Amino acid sequence: MFINLRRVIKTGIVDFWRNGWISFATVLIMVLTLFVVGGLILSNVILTSVLASLEDKVDITVYFRLDAPEEDILSVRDSLEGLGEVEEVEYISRAEALAQFRDRHQENALITQSLDELEENPLGASLNVHAGDPSHYKAITNFLEANILSGILDKITYRQNELVIDRLSSILVTSRRIGITASFLLVGIAFLVAFNTIRMAIYTSREEIKVMKLVGASNWYTRGPFVVEGFLHGLFGSVIALLIFFPFTYWLGPQSEKFFGGPDLYVYYTTHLLELFLVLFLVGISIGILSSSIAIRRYLRA
């Protein structure tokens, strides 16, 4: 058993090098595919970081009338904190609102003087509501409008920010779908290319396969070398693709951090090198082995 396995592996390695141009073409396609797959992973890292930053900046603010009792406002806050869609609720009292307003306009002498001349605080209390998912803001707003007494409510900023929030939610959903679809499409293309190149290799070895079948070689023994070739295609493809990412991320890393405000791609590449290799390696050998297995099985009518 072990002798046969060693022969199969040895034959697969020899055939890989013997079929030089076919192996080169298959590995090249594998490199291109895995490079794009890796590029999608790195692009997703940037996109996730940018969208997370935007999500942190998007919230809704509930403004209350000047005469709204504080206990009623705190009751609304407690109700919001009980909602599963709500991640955080910040209560800003009238005094805190005035202090923040002064800080924002401390260089504007006219505004500062106008506030000093007023006998009372012109700002009401508010609640800043942050949801884990921007798509939840509409439901939160509907809850507020249905449950807050109109006598204490001034306005909810969701209606002013509705377009931005909906657009952000749409970008999140669309980007994830595009990434998944593109990944499946590229894997499918790589599979078809590997499948056809393996069939070419099988065709060049057709006389050898016939002889093996005539002397009683099992389908496993006949199929084995081609599966080993498929494994080598995936192995070399993943290693080369990973090496190409080194200069690519080294040059693009600082630019990505500066332009997108996200993580440095080179730092991410070096700190997640093992994870990236495992992903590319598993995708590569899966494509290579599966395409080889199907190609030889169809040829042998096994």
C-alpha beads as a LAMMPS data file, in Angstrom:
LAMMPS data file: protein, C-alpha beads

302 atoms
301 bonds

1 atom types
1 bond types

-500.0 500.0 xlo xhi
-500.0 500.0 ylo yhi
-500.0 500.0 zlo zhi

Masses

1 110.0

Atoms # bond

1 1 1 0.000 0.000 0.000
2 1 1 2.702 2.470 1.045
3 1 1 4.875 1.400 -1.893
4 1 1 2.024 2.101 -4.307
5 1 1 1.337 5.458 -2.622
6 1 1 4.978 6.431 -2.963
7 1 1 4.938 5.443 -6.626
8 1 1 1.795 7.478 -7.237
9 1 1 3.326 10.553 -5.593
10 1 1 6.607 10.114 -7.454
11 1 1 4.820 9.644 -10.784
12 1 1 2.692 12.736 -10.146
13 1 1 5.774 14.851 -9.396
14 1 1 7.621 13.540 -12.463
15 1 1 4.592 14.168 -14.704
16 1 1 4.229 17.669 -13.268
17 1 1 7.740 18.601 -14.380
18 1 1 7.517 16.604 -17.608
19 1 1 4.370 18.466 -18.702
20 1 1 6.276 21.726 -18.413
21 1 1 4.174 24.147 -20.446
22 1 1 0.853 22.662 -19.401
23 1 1 1.897 22.792 -15.746
24 1 1 3.188 26.334 -16.208
25 1 1 -0.091 27.476 -17.787
26 1 1 -2.158 25.845 -15.049
27 1 1 -0.030 27.325 -12.261
28 1 1 -0.175 30.745 -13.947
29 1 1 -3.978 30.667 -14.053
30 1 1 -3.997 29.468 -10.459
31 1 1 -1.707 32.343 -9.427
32 1 1 -3.931 34.909 -11.132
33 1 1 -7.046 33.452 -9.541
34 1 1 -5.560 33.222 -6.059
35 1 1 -4.096 36.713 -6.396
36 1 1 -7.568 38.071 -7.121
37 1 1 -9.022 36.030 -4.245
38 1 1 -6.352 37.460 -1.946
39 1 1 -7.026 40.918 -3.358
40 1 1 -10.689 40.522 -2.492
41 1 1 -9.701 39.595 1.057
42 1 1 -7.508 42.693 1.406
43 1 1 -10.136 44.891 -0.255
44 1 1 -12.695 43.576 2.189
45 1 1 -10.384 44.531 5.068
46 1 1 -10.248 48.128 3.799
47 1 1 -13.955 48.262 3.000
48 1 1 -14.920 46.856 6.384
49 1 1 -12.706 49.406 8.137
50 1 1 -14.103 52.332 6.125
51 1 1 -17.711 51.248 6.583
52 1 1 -17.169 50.645 10.301
53 1 1 -15.814 54.182 10.589
54 1 1 -18.858 55.538 8.761
55 1 1 -21.199 53.477 10.915
56 1 1 -19.652 54.973 14.049
57 1 1 -20.385 58.460 12.713
58 1 1 -24.011 57.719 11.826
59 1 1 -26.591 57.893 14.596
60 1 1 -29.925 59.502 15.359
61 1 1 -30.539 62.207 17.918
62 1 1 -33.813 62.664 19.761
63 1 1 -34.346 66.291 20.809
64 1 1 -36.806 67.127 23.581
65 1 1 -38.722 70.303 24.331
66 1 1 -37.301 72.733 26.860
67 1 1 -40.032 71.921 29.388
68 1 1 -39.725 68.126 29.063
69 1 1 -39.349 66.543 32.558
70 1 1 -36.013 64.814 33.030
71 1 1 -37.668 61.680 34.449
72 1 1 -39.678 61.294 31.223
73 1 1 -36.528 61.618 29.129
74 1 1 -34.712 59.036 31.258
75 1 1 -37.708 56.732 30.887
76 1 1 -37.387 56.998 27.103
77 1 1 -33.673 56.225 27.409
78 1 1 -34.408 53.094 29.452
79 1 1 -36.965 51.965 26.868
80 1 1 -34.442 52.404 24.067
81 1 1 -31.748 50.490 25.931
82 1 1 -34.177 47.581 26.140
83 1 1 -34.380 47.301 22.348
84 1 1 -32.206 44.660 20.728
85 1 1 -31.419 46.918 17.775
86 1 1 -29.909 49.616 20.005
87 1 1 -26.220 49.367 20.841
88 1 1 -25.780 52.530 22.925
89 1 1 -27.854 55.462 24.181
90 1 1 -26.179 58.652 25.421
91 1 1 -28.174 61.131 27.502
92 1 1 -27.166 64.777 27.105
93 1 1 -28.738 67.104 29.628
94 1 1 -29.589 70.730 28.901
95 1 1 -26.505 71.897 30.790
96 1 1 -24.245 69.481 28.904
97 1 1 -25.792 70.539 25.586
98 1 1 -25.053 74.185 26.356
99 1 1 -21.473 73.406 27.402
100 1 1 -20.853 71.422 24.200
101 1 1 -22.375 74.205 22.106
102 1 1 -20.082 76.769 23.750
103 1 1 -17.042 74.571 23.103
104 1 1 -17.896 74.205 19.421
105 1 1 -18.343 77.967 18.968
106 1 1 -15.822 79.332 21.453
107 1 1 -14.011 81.216 18.687
108 1 1 -17.195 82.932 17.536
109 1 1 -17.495 86.018 19.722
110 1 1 -20.980 86.911 18.461
111 1 1 -22.472 83.543 19.449
112 1 1 -20.711 83.577 22.816
113 1 1 -21.963 87.099 23.546
114 1 1 -25.514 86.176 22.515
115 1 1 -25.531 83.195 24.891
116 1 1 -24.242 85.351 27.726
117 1 1 -27.047 87.856 27.177
118 1 1 -29.748 85.186 27.371
119 1 1 -31.312 84.741 30.784
120 1 1 -31.877 80.991 30.379
121 1 1 -30.496 77.976 28.543
122 1 1 -32.040 77.893 25.028
123 1 1 -31.097 74.250 24.399
124 1 1 -33.112 71.188 25.321
125 1 1 -31.946 67.762 26.449
126 1 1 -31.350 65.026 23.874
127 1 1 -30.582 61.342 23.417
128 1 1 -27.944 60.125 20.955
129 1 1 -28.923 56.652 19.777
130 1 1 -26.392 54.346 18.107
131 1 1 -27.469 51.081 16.460
132 1 1 -25.239 48.137 15.625
133 1 1 -26.595 48.115 12.057
134 1 1 -27.639 51.274 10.152
135 1 1 -30.652 49.420 8.755
136 1 1 -32.148 49.380 12.273
137 1 1 -32.523 53.158 12.554
138 1 1 -35.851 53.237 10.752
139 1 1 -37.365 50.713 13.177
140 1 1 -35.952 52.655 16.142
141 1 1 -37.423 55.893 14.803
142 1 1 -40.822 54.262 14.309
143 1 1 -40.659 52.997 17.898
144 1 1 -39.855 56.476 19.195
145 1 1 -42.593 58.174 17.204
146 1 1 -45.137 55.625 18.408
147 1 1 -44.163 55.612 22.084
148 1 1 -42.923 59.102 22.995
149 1 1 -45.494 61.621 24.145
150 1 1 -45.757 64.373 21.552
151 1 1 -45.753 66.952 24.353
152 1 1 -42.083 66.301 25.205
153 1 1 -40.687 65.461 21.763
154 1 1 -39.158 68.197 19.609
155 1 1 -37.661 66.294 16.650
156 1 1 -35.771 63.162 15.598
157 1 1 -32.837 63.640 13.213
158 1 1 -33.406 60.352 11.388
159 1 1 -35.759 62.009 8.940
160 1 1 -33.014 64.478 7.967
161 1 1 -30.353 61.719 7.732
162 1 1 -32.617 59.034 6.262
163 1 1 -31.063 59.200 2.785
164 1 1 -27.496 58.908 4.113
165 1 1 -28.404 56.035 6.442
166 1 1 -30.279 54.133 3.734
167 1 1 -27.417 54.661 1.279
168 1 1 -24.902 53.353 3.817
169 1 1 -27.053 50.287 4.482
170 1 1 -27.309 49.682 0.741
171 1 1 -23.530 49.974 0.312
172 1 1 -22.953 47.450 3.087
173 1 1 -25.317 44.876 1.608
174 1 1 -24.200 45.412 -2.002
175 1 1 -20.470 45.270 -1.240
176 1 1 -20.853 41.983 0.620
177 1 1 -22.872 40.468 -2.213
178 1 1 -20.387 41.629 -4.845
179 1 1 -17.465 40.193 -2.879
180 1 1 -19.132 36.805 -2.447
181 1 1 -20.304 36.650 -6.074
182 1 1 -16.893 37.645 -7.452
183 1 1 -15.156 35.032 -5.298
184 1 1 -17.435 32.229 -6.495
185 1 1 -17.094 33.388 -10.101
186 1 1 -13.301 33.416 -9.996
187 1 1 -13.116 30.054 -8.277
188 1 1 -15.429 28.655 -10.948
189 1 1 -13.260 30.056 -13.750
190 1 1 -10.099 28.674 -12.153
191 1 1 -11.767 25.290 -11.760
192 1 1 -12.754 25.183 -15.445
193 1 1 -9.287 26.233 -16.593
194 1 1 -7.571 23.713 -14.333
195 1 1 -10.071 21.060 -15.406
196 1 1 -9.356 21.593 -19.100
197 1 1 -5.580 21.797 -18.699
198 1 1 -5.627 18.565 -16.693
199 1 1 -7.678 16.961 -19.460
200 1 1 -4.984 18.060 -21.901
201 1 1 -2.373 16.409 -19.698
202 1 1 -4.489 13.264 -19.542
203 1 1 -4.828 13.284 -23.320
204 1 1 -1.054 13.421 -23.781
205 1 1 -0.778 10.421 -21.434
206 1 1 -3.655 8.472 -22.965
207 1 1 -1.461 5.618 -24.273
208 1 1 0.177 5.226 -20.880
209 1 1 -3.249 5.141 -19.220
210 1 1 -4.447 2.465 -21.668
211 1 1 -1.439 0.298 -20.862
212 1 1 -2.040 0.716 -17.127
213 1 1 -5.677 -0.303 -17.555
214 1 1 -4.681 -3.337 -19.683
215 1 1 -2.302 -4.658 -17.028
216 1 1 -5.034 -4.351 -14.407
217 1 1 -4.104 -1.113 -12.626
218 1 1 -6.884 0.136 -10.381
219 1 1 -8.668 3.395 -11.079
220 1 1 -7.161 4.797 -7.875
221 1 1 -3.643 3.988 -9.040
222 1 1 -4.331 5.483 -12.482
223 1 1 -6.000 8.586 -11.083
224 1 1 -3.469 9.212 -8.299
225 1 1 -0.657 10.922 -10.268
226 1 1 -3.092 13.428 -11.781
227 1 1 -4.472 14.241 -8.336
228 1 1 -0.892 14.813 -7.162
229 1 1 -0.388 17.142 -10.131
230 1 1 -3.533 19.049 -9.143
231 1 1 -2.192 19.358 -5.595
232 1 1 1.100 20.740 -6.910
233 1 1 -0.739 23.250 -9.109
234 1 1 -2.576 24.554 -6.051
235 1 1 0.538 24.509 -3.854
236 1 1 2.770 26.434 -6.248
237 1 1 -0.066 28.782 -7.178
238 1 1 -0.761 29.716 -3.555
239 1 1 2.919 30.197 -2.670
240 1 1 3.630 32.377 -5.725
241 1 1 0.465 34.434 -5.227
242 1 1 1.387 35.022 -1.589
243 1 1 4.904 36.133 -2.559
244 1 1 3.520 38.585 -5.131
245 1 1 1.502 40.240 -2.369
246 1 1 4.724 41.181 -0.524
247 1 1 5.885 44.031 -2.837
248 1 1 2.280 44.867 -3.706
249 1 1 1.240 45.488 -0.082
250 1 1 4.615 47.061 0.779
251 1 1 4.001 49.769 -1.814
252 1 1 0.240 50.112 -1.352
253 1 1 0.099 49.785 2.449
254 1 1 0.968 53.364 3.483
255 1 1 -1.192 54.719 0.660
256 1 1 -4.214 52.709 1.782
257 1 1 -3.838 53.928 5.352
258 1 1 -3.485 57.539 4.220
259 1 1 -6.242 57.544 1.608
260 1 1 -8.877 55.303 3.214
261 1 1 -8.031 55.874 6.860
262 1 1 -8.067 52.115 7.290
263 1 1 -5.361 49.628 8.278
264 1 1 -1.949 49.539 6.610
265 1 1 -2.220 46.637 4.135
266 1 1 1.457 45.735 4.538
267 1 1 1.081 45.508 8.305
268 1 1 -2.065 43.431 7.861
269 1 1 -0.247 41.189 5.350
270 1 1 2.718 40.536 7.638
271 1 1 0.618 39.982 10.765
272 1 1 -1.881 37.695 8.989
273 1 1 0.601 35.917 6.713
274 1 1 -0.229 32.436 7.991
275 1 1 -3.991 32.958 7.718
276 1 1 -3.667 34.318 4.167
277 1 1 -1.466 31.401 3.149
278 1 1 -3.891 28.859 4.598
279 1 1 -6.839 30.434 2.764
280 1 1 -5.006 30.616 -0.582
281 1 1 -3.490 27.164 -0.077
282 1 1 -6.827 25.526 0.726
283 1 1 -8.572 27.260 -2.183
284 1 1 -5.719 26.393 -4.559
285 1 1 -5.366 22.704 -3.707
286 1 1 -9.145 22.298 -3.574
287 1 1 -9.439 23.627 -7.127
288 1 1 -6.467 21.559 -8.301
289 1 1 -7.419 18.259 -6.679
290 1 1 -11.130 18.513 -7.449
291 1 1 -10.625 19.464 -11.100
292 1 1 -8.046 16.692 -11.541
293 1 1 -10.265 14.090 -9.917
294 1 1 -13.271 14.983 -12.071
295 1 1 -11.230 15.216 -15.271
296 1 1 -9.609 11.787 -14.908
297 1 1 -12.831 10.200 -13.694
298 1 1 -14.672 11.362 -16.786
299 1 1 -11.834 10.132 -18.975
300 1 1 -11.747 6.691 -17.357
301 1 1 -15.550 6.513 -17.164
302 1 1 -15.028 5.360 -13.586

Bonds

1 1 1 2
2 1 2 3
3 1 3 4
4 1 4 5
5 1 5 6
6 1 6 7
7 1 7 8
8 1 8 9
9 1 9 10
10 1 10 11
11 1 11 12
12 1 12 13
13 1 13 14
14 1 14 15
15 1 15 16
16 1 16 17
17 1 17 18
18 1 18 19
19 1 19 20
20 1 20 21
21 1 21 22
22 1 22 23
23 1 23 24
24 1 24 25
25 1 25 26
26 1 26 27
27 1 27 28
28 1 28 29
29 1 29 30
30 1 30 31
31 1 31 32
32 1 32 33
33 1 33 34
34 1 34 35
35 1 35 36
36 1 36 37
37 1 37 38
38 1 38 39
39 1 39 40
40 1 40 41
41 1 41 42
42 1 42 43
43 1 43 44
44 1 44 45
45 1 45 46
46 1 46 47
47 1 47 48
48 1 48 49
49 1 49 50
50 1 50 51
51 1 51 52
52 1 52 53
53 1 53 54
54 1 54 55
55 1 55 56
56 1 56 57
57 1 57 58
58 1 58 59
59 1 59 60
60 1 60 61
61 1 61 62
62 1 62 63
63 1 63 64
64 1 64 65
65 1 65 66
66 1 66 67
67 1 67 68
68 1 68 69
69 1 69 70
70 1 70 71
71 1 71 72
72 1 72 73
73 1 73 74
74 1 74 75
75 1 75 76
76 1 76 77
77 1 77 78
78 1 78 79
79 1 79 80
80 1 80 81
81 1 81 82
82 1 82 83
83 1 83 84
84 1 84 85
85 1 85 86
86 1 86 87
87 1 87 88
88 1 88 89
89 1 89 90
90 1 90 91
91 1 91 92
92 1 92 93
93 1 93 94
94 1 94 95
95 1 95 96
96 1 96 97
97 1 97 98
98 1 98 99
99 1 99 100
100 1 100 101
101 1 101 102
102 1 102 103
103 1 103 104
104 1 104 105
105 1 105 106
106 1 106 107
107 1 107 108
108 1 108 109
109 1 109 110
110 1 110 111
111 1 111 112
112 1 112 113
113 1 113 114
114 1 114 115
115 1 115 116
116 1 116 117
117 1 117 118
118 1 118 119
119 1 119 120
120 1 120 121
121 1 121 122
122 1 122 123
123 1 123 124
124 1 124 125
125 1 125 126
126 1 126 127
127 1 127 128
128 1 128 129
129 1 129 130
130 1 130 131
131 1 131 132
132 1 132 133
133 1 133 134
134 1 134 135
135 1 135 136
136 1 136 137
137 1 137 138
138 1 138 139
139 1 139 140
140 1 140 141
141 1 141 142
142 1 142 143
143 1 143 144
144 1 144 145
145 1 145 146
146 1 146 147
147 1 147 148
148 1 148 149
149 1 149 150
150 1 150 151
151 1 151 152
152 1 152 153
153 1 153 154
154 1 154 155
155 1 155 156
156 1 156 157
157 1 157 158
158 1 158 159
159 1 159 160
160 1 160 161
161 1 161 162
162 1 162 163
163 1 163 164
164 1 164 165
165 1 165 166
166 1 166 167
167 1 167 168
168 1 168 169
169 1 169 170
170 1 170 171
171 1 171 172
172 1 172 173
173 1 173 174
174 1 174 175
175 1 175 176
176 1 176 177
177 1 177 178
178 1 178 179
179 1 179 180
180 1 180 181
181 1 181 182
182 1 182 183
183 1 183 184
184 1 184 185
185 1 185 186
186 1 186 187
187 1 187 188
188 1 188 189
189 1 189 190
190 1 190 191
191 1 191 192
192 1 192 193
193 1 193 194
194 1 194 195
195 1 195 196
196 1 196 197
197 1 197 198
198 1 198 199
199 1 199 200
200 1 200 201
201 1 201 202
202 1 202 203
203 1 203 204
204 1 204 205
205 1 205 206
206 1 206 207
207 1 207 208
208 1 208 209
209 1 209 210
210 1 210 211
211 1 211 212
212 1 212 213
213 1 213 214
214 1 214 215
215 1 215 216
216 1 216 217
217 1 217 218
218 1 218 219
219 1 219 220
220 1 220 221
221 1 221 222
222 1 222 223
223 1 223 224
224 1 224 225
225 1 225 226
226 1 226 227
227 1 227 228
228 1 228 229
229 1 229 230
230 1 230 231
231 1 231 232
232 1 232 233
233 1 233 234
234 1 234 235
235 1 235 236
236 1 236 237
237 1 237 238
238 1 238 239
239 1 239 240
240 1 240 241
241 1 241 242
242 1 242 243
243 1 243 244
244 1 244 245
245 1 245 246
246 1 246 247
247 1 247 248
248 1 248 249
249 1 249 250
250 1 250 251
251 1 251 252
252 1 252 253
253 1 253 254
254 1 254 255
255 1 255 256
256 1 256 257
257 1 257 258
258 1 258 259
259 1 259 260
260 1 260 261
261 1 261 262
262 1 262 263
263 1 263 264
264 1 264 265
265 1 265 266
266 1 266 267
267 1 267 268
268 1 268 269
269 1 269 270
270 1 270 271
271 1 271 272
272 1 272 273
273 1 273 274
274 1 274 275
275 1 275 276
276 1 276 277
277 1 277 278
278 1 278 279
279 1 279 280
280 1 280 281
281 1 281 282
282 1 282 283
283 1 283 284
284 1 284 285
285 1 285 286
286 1 286 287
287 1 287 288
288 1 288 289
289 1 289 290
290 1 290 291
291 1 291 292
292 1 292 293
293 1 293 294
294 1 294 295
295 1 295 296
296 1 296 297
297 1 297 298
298 1 298 299
299 1 299 300
300 1 300 301
301 1 301 302
